[in-house]
Amino acid sequence: MGLLAVSKTWPAAFVREAAAAGQKAFGENYVQEGVDKIREVARPDLEWHFIGPLQGNKTRPVAESFAWVHSLDRFRIAERLSQQRPAALPPLQVCLQVNISGEDSKSGVAPRDAPALARRIAGLPRIALRGLMAIPAPAADLAGQRAPFCRLRLLFEEMLREGLTLDTLSMGMSNDIEAAVAEGATLVRVGTAIFGERNRS
Ligand SMILES: *Cc1c(COP(=O)(O)O)cnc(C)c1O
């Protein structure tokens, strides 16, 4: 299982320190902060993942600077990323974000629409579709946390049976990592438990 260290809000020095301890993959939520930090850290051996909401007018810096995007939920955005991905770089690795708890306010494709969207995205030349990502609604106990991760895994397995080639289940953060691992996460995204509490003001 892979560990993505979510370094959003933390300065480049924190990334360097984690990298010195052997961490290779880092996650960022905000385009400008991420691009600036990637440039400042300046370590080509690190792998940068964009995990935040992505608008159409911000796709270019993401396509040019990141190795992965976890938060893809619209074909139009995928198409732009594919067009803007520099030819000198490998294809952009992406996960579809699924609105697994069915929250009105949350981004992510509805589970029933995920297979069709995945098939369209898989056909784009400069995109490599790798799997699914979700951020479930908070739950009170372990069983409540496991349920949405279980649904995401079942959707993932259904899509594999339909012939899509996927290998990544990006699920689990500091507060629900145990539940996600129990349900088969292949990549957990952890910020607070590595770097400490972010300033929430
Ligand atoms: C901030 C964030 C994380 C990490 O959250 P923690 O609770 O700090 O571990 C993981 N995934 C996404 C999409 C995030 O925005």
The ligand as an ORCA input file, in Angstrom:
! r2SCAN-3c Opt
* xyz 0 1
  C      -6.373     17.518      3.190
  C      -6.676     16.287      2.433
  C      -6.176     15.040      2.840
  C      -5.402     14.831      4.132
  O      -6.247     15.058      5.227
  P      -5.741     14.801      6.737
  O      -7.013     14.727      7.500
  O      -4.916     15.976      7.107
  O      -4.976     13.534      6.749
  C      -6.440     13.938      2.042
  N      -7.143     14.039      0.892
  C      -7.640     15.219      0.466
  C      -8.413     15.265     -0.801
  C      -7.432     16.366      1.224
  O      -7.951     17.529      0.798
*
